Amino acid sequence: MRYTLRLPEDFMRQRVLCGLALALLISSAPLAQSRAKATNVTVIPHEAVANFFKNPPGIYTGENMGIATNSKGNVYIYHRANETRLFEYTPQGAFVREIGRHNYGFAFAHSVRVDAQDNIWAVDEGTDMLVKFSPEGKVLMTIGRREDPVAMLSDMPGAGRFHGRNAKYRFGRQTDVAFDQQGNIFVSDGYFDARVVKYDKNGRFVKAVGTRGNGNLQFNTPHSIATDFQGNVYVGDRGNARVQVLDNDLNWKANYGDTGNPWAVCVSGGPGPKNPGKQYLYVSNSWPDSAPAGPAEFTGEVYKMELDGTIIGKFGRAGKAAGEFATIHQMDCRDPDVIYTAEINNWRSQKILLHPTSQKTAGGGPGLKPQAIKTTSQQ
């Protein structure tokens, strides 16, 4: 007599979902976080504004992935809290409204930016889409394309593996967006691709550069992107533990490799159109989102740099207290002495005030001037 074992459908479904979950974990395994090479860096005193962001009863933020300000000082936080949501706050931190809930481009938040016209750009790695909202919250443009429904039956945004397909209007879990003075759009792309893409202000493809690797114009998880007033592009090449600097035509210029693995980069002054004066580059050597105990001892700090890569100082450390940081995923530095941080593991954002006039060298007394450290550029 032959017996046939029939497994319950629920059991089989769980087996499939577990397999998909394992594949996702393998495909997006965290990269080892590096100790910064820079030593004897001047410490910039800083403080966190206590209880700055105030939500109404019953409104919470989960993993804070993205943070940005507009020209009026309003703050936008893009976060994951059971679902992907985008909140707006006043310059005083009071909750204003929610933008874009349940739109087709929201599934797995990654970053948010505001352009020179105060349009809000949500970067969603789960849908492979950029969504441009007007200041009033109306959808104005989308770039990218969500996977077909059949390909998303697992309902697990971000599932898959590296493909490097380098398509003009498709992404592979893109990570961030930036803009130049002419309104051109620059995208770091991302987890399943390894490139930087340039579009014109109307969303028309211009150029893409990059393959996976560790050479110049090669990337290993380009995780964050920013531009300066001259149109140079700063790419947080996280897996290669460096910031790659490109010109406006995406030609390689320099590598800054002394500040650990850059989870977040930003350039002060905002996107224009007025000349913001002297600009600075900020780079976060973040405590990883897996919260390993070891790297907590040598990560978590943020570096303030000249645009040529000279390190001016640093502030912060890994931790849970106010003014400490647990996985800074994005920063806003429109005002070079006011830094907003979006943190994954602390489920929060902070408003940080810098006091550079009273900074001191790590391990020493107060200094009369910043201790400048020139980073290395590799060719």
C-alpha positions in Angstrom: 0.0 0.0 0.0 1.4 3.4 -1.0 0.8 6.4 1.2 1.0 10.1 0.1 1.9 12.8 2.5 -0.1 15.9 1.9 1.2 19.0 3.7 -1.3 21.7 4.7 -1.5 24.6 2.3 -0.7 27.0 5.2 2.4 25.1 5.9 3.5 25.2 2.3 2.8 28.9 2.1 4.9 29.5 5.2 7.8 27.5 3.7 7.6 29.7 0.5 7.6 32.9 2.5 10.4 31.8 4.7 12.5 31.0 1.7 11.8 34.4 0.2 12.7 36.1 3.5 16.0 34.2 3.6 16.8 35.2 0.0 16.1 38.8 0.9 18.3 38.7 4.0 21.1 37.2 2.0 20.8 39.7 -0.9 20.8 42.7 1.5 23.2 41.4 4.2 24.8 44.4 6.0 28.3 45.5 5.1 30.9 45.6 7.7 31.4 49.1 9.1 34.9 50.5 9.0 36.7 52.5 11.6 37.5 55.9 10.2 41.1 56.4 9.1 41.2 60.0 10.3 42.8 60.5 13.7 43.2 63.5 16.1 40.2 65.1 14.6 38.8 68.3 16.3 35.6 67.7 18.2 32.8 70.1 17.5 30.6 70.6 20.6 27.0 69.9 19.8 23.6 69.6 21.5 20.3 68.0 20.7 17.1 70.1 21.0 15.0 68.3 23.6 11.7 66.8 22.4 11.8 68.8 19.2 9.4 66.8 17.0 5.9 66.7 18.5 3.3 64.2 17.1 -0.4 64.3 17.9 -1.7 61.4 20.1 -1.7 58.1 18.2 0.7 59.3 15.5 4.2 57.7 15.6 7.2 57.4 13.4 9.0 54.0 13.0 12.3 53.7 11.3 13.2 57.3 10.3 14.8 56.8 6.9 14.8 60.3 5.3 14.8 63.9 6.5 14.8 67.2 4.6 13.9 70.9 5.1 12.4 73.4 2.7 13.3 77.1 2.2 10.8 78.1 4.9 12.3 75.8 7.5 9.5 73.1 7.4 10.8 69.6 8.0 9.9 66.4 6.2 10.4 62.9 7.7 10.0 59.8 5.5 9.7 56.7 7.6 8.6 53.1 7.9 5.9 52.5 10.5 4.1 49.3 9.5 3.7 51.2 6.2 5.7 53.9 4.5 4.6 57.4 5.5 5.7 61.0 4.9 5.1 63.6 7.6 5.6 67.4 7.6 6.5 69.6 10.6 6.8 73.3 11.2 10.2 74.9 11.9 9.3 74.6 15.6 8.8 70.8 15.2 4.9 70.7 15.4 3.2 68.2 13.2 1.5 69.7 10.2 0.1 66.9 7.9 0.8 63.7 6.1 1.6 63.7 2.4 1.0 61.0 -0.2 -0.4 58.1 2.0 -1.4 55.0 0.0 0.0 56.3 -3.3 1.4 53.7 -5.6 5.0 54.8 -5.2 5.2 54.1 -1.5 6.2 50.7 -0.1 9.7 50.9 1.5 11.0 54.4 2.3 14.6 55.3 1.8 15.2 59.0 1.6 13.5 62.4 1.0 14.8 65.6 -0.5 13.5 69.1 -1.3 14.4 71.0 -4.5 14.9 74.7 -5.1 11.2 75.2 -5.7 10.3 73.4 -2.5 9.0 70.4 -4.3 9.3 67.2 -2.1 10.9 64.1 -3.6 10.3 60.7 -2.0 12.8 58.0 -2.8 11.2 54.6 -2.3 13.5 51.6 -2.7 10.6 49.2 -2.4 8.8 50.4 -5.6 12.0 51.5 -7.5 10.3 54.9 -7.9 10.9 58.6 -7.2 7.8 60.5 -6.5 7.9 64.3 -6.9 5.2 66.2 -4.8 4.4 69.9 -5.1 4.7 72.0 -1.9 0.9 71.5 -1.6 1.3 67.7 -1.8 0.2 67.0 -5.3 2.0 64.4 -7.4 3.9 66.2 -10.2 6.2 63.5 -11.6 7.4 60.0 -11.1 10.6 58.4 -12.4 11.1 54.7 -12.3 8.7 51.9 -12.4 7.2 49.5 -9.9 7.6 45.8 -10.6 4.7 44.1 -12.2 2.2 42.7 -9.7 3.1 39.1 -10.6 6.7 39.8 -9.6 5.5 41.1 -6.2 3.3 38.2 -5.1 5.5 37.8 -2.1 4.5 41.3 -0.9 8.0 41.9 0.2 9.3 45.2 -1.2 13.0 45.1 -1.9 13.2 41.4 -2.5 15.5 40.2 -5.2 19.2 40.4 -6.0 21.8 42.6 -7.7 21.2 42.8 -11.5 23.1 45.9 -12.7 20.8 46.3 -15.7 21.6 50.0 -16.2 18.2 50.8 -17.7 17.4 54.5 -18.5 14.1 54.7 -16.6 14.3 51.7 -14.3 16.1 51.4 -10.9 17.4 48.7 -8.7 16.4 49.8 -5.2 17.7 53.3 -5.7 18.7 55.2 -2.6 18.8 59.0 -2.9 18.3 62.0 -5.2 20.0 65.5 -5.6 19.7 68.5 -7.8 22.0 71.1 -9.4 21.3 74.8 -10.1 19.8 74.1 -13.5 17.3 71.6 -12.0 19.0 68.5 -13.3 18.3 65.4 -11.2 21.0 63.0 -9.9 20.1 59.6 -8.5 22.2 57.1 -6.6 21.2 53.6 -7.7 21.6 51.7 -5.3 21.4 48.1 -4.0 20.6 46.1 -7.1 22.5 48.4 -9.4 25.8 50.3 -8.9 25.6 53.6 -10.7 24.7 57.3 -10.7 22.1 58.5 -13.1 21.5 62.1 -14.4 18.1 63.3 -15.7 17.2 66.8 -16.9 14.7 68.9 -15.0 11.8 67.3 -17.0 12.9 63.8 -16.1 14.5 62.9 -19.4 17.5 60.6 -19.2 20.9 62.3 -19.8 23.6 59.9 -18.7 24.5 57.1 -16.3 27.9 56.0 -15.0 29.1 53.2 -12.8 29.5 49.4 -12.5 30.0 47.3 -9.4 33.5 47.3 -8.1 36.1 49.4 -6.2 37.7 51.4 -8.9 37.0 55.0 -9.9 33.4 55.3 -11.2 32.7 51.9 -9.7 30.4 51.6 -6.7 29.4 49.2 -3.9 26.1 50.4 -2.6 26.0 54.1 -3.6 23.8 55.0 -0.6 23.6 58.8 -0.5 24.1 61.7 -2.9 24.5 65.5 -2.7 25.6 68.4 -4.9 27.3 71.7 -4.4 26.7 75.1 -5.9 29.2 74.5 -8.7 27.3 71.3 -9.7 29.8 68.8 -8.3 28.3 65.5 -7.2 29.2 63.8 -3.9 28.3 60.1 -3.7 28.4 58.1 -0.4 30.0 54.9 -1.8 29.1 53.0 1.4 30.5 49.6 0.6 33.8 51.0 -0.6 34.2 53.2 2.5 34.6 56.5 0.6 32.9 59.5 -0.9 33.4 59.7 -4.7 33.3 63.2 -6.1 32.1 63.6 -9.7 31.7 66.7 -11.9 28.4 67.7 -13.3 28.9 65.5 -16.4 29.6 62.5 -14.0 33.3 62.4 -14.7 35.4 61.2 -11.7 37.3 63.9 -9.7 38.4 62.5 -6.3 37.8 60.0 -3.6 37.6 60.9 0.1 38.3 57.8 2.0 39.1 58.7 5.6 35.7 58.9 7.3 34.6 55.2 7.4 31.5 53.9 5.5 29.3 56.9 4.5 25.7 56.1 5.2 24.7 59.7 4.7 26.2 62.8 3.0 24.9 66.3 2.7 26.2 69.7 1.5 25.2 72.8 3.4 23.4 75.7 1.8 20.3 74.1 0.2 19.7 73.5 -3.5 19.7 77.2 -4.5 19.0 79.1 -6.7 20.9 81.8 -4.6 24.6 81.4 -3.9 24.6 79.9 -0.4 28.1 81.2 0.3 30.7 78.9 1.8 29.5 75.3 1.7 30.5 72.2 3.8 30.3 68.5 3.3 28.9 66.4 6.1 29.5 62.6 6.2 28.1 60.1 8.7 30.1 57.1 9.7 27.0 55.4 11.0 26.5 52.7 13.6 25.0 50.0 11.4 21.3 49.2 11.5 22.0 45.7 12.7 23.3 47.3 15.9 26.4 45.2 16.5 28.0 45.8 19.8 31.6 46.0 18.4 31.2 48.9 15.9 29.3 50.9 18.5 32.8 51.6 20.0 34.2 53.3 16.9 31.2 54.5 14.8 28.4 57.0 15.1 30.3 60.2 14.5 29.6 62.8 11.8 32.4 64.6 10.0 32.4 68.2 8.8 34.6 68.7 5.8 35.7 71.3 3.3 34.5 70.5 -0.2 38.0 69.6 -1.1 38.0 66.8 1.4 39.8 68.5 4.3 38.3 67.4 7.6 37.4 70.3 9.8 36.0 68.4 12.8 33.5 65.8 14.0 30.7 65.4 16.4 28.6 62.6 18.0 29.0 59.0 18.8 26.9 55.8 18.7 24.2 55.5 21.3 20.7 56.0 22.4 20.9 59.3 24.5 20.1 62.7 23.1 22.9 63.9 20.9 24.0 60.3 20.2 23.1 58.5 17.0 21.9 55.0 16.2 22.1 54.5 12.4 21.9 58.0 10.8 20.3 57.1 7.5 20.0 60.7 6.2 21.0 64.2 7.2 19.8 67.7 6.3 22.4 70.5 6.7 20.8 73.5 4.9 22.1 75.6 7.8 25.7 74.4 8.4 25.3 74.7 12.2 21.9 73.0 12.4 21.9 69.3 11.4 18.8 67.2 11.3 19.3 63.5 11.5 17.0 60.6 10.6 17.8 57.5 12.6 16.7 53.9 12.0 17.4 52.2 15.2 16.3 55.0 17.5 13.0 55.4 15.7 13.6 59.1 15.8 14.9 62.3 14.2 16.9 64.9 16.0 17.7 68.6 15.6 21.4 69.1 16.4 22.9 72.5 17.1 26.7 72.8 16.4 28.9 75.2 18.4 32.0 75.3 16.2 33.6 78.3 17.9 34.3 76.3 21.1 35.5 73.1 19.4 38.4 71.1 20.8 40.7 68.3 19.6 39.7 64.8 20.6 41.6 63.9 23.8 42.9 67.5 24.3 41.8 70.9 25.5 40.1 73.7 23.6 41.7 74.6 20.3 42.0 78.1 18.9 41.1 76.9 15.4 39.9 73.8 13.7 42.5 71.1 13.1 42.3 70.5 9.3 43.1 67.1 8.1 43.5 66.5 4.3 41.9 63.3 3.2 43.5 61.0 0.7 42.4 60.9 -3.0 42.9 57.7 -4.9 43.4 57.4 -8.6 
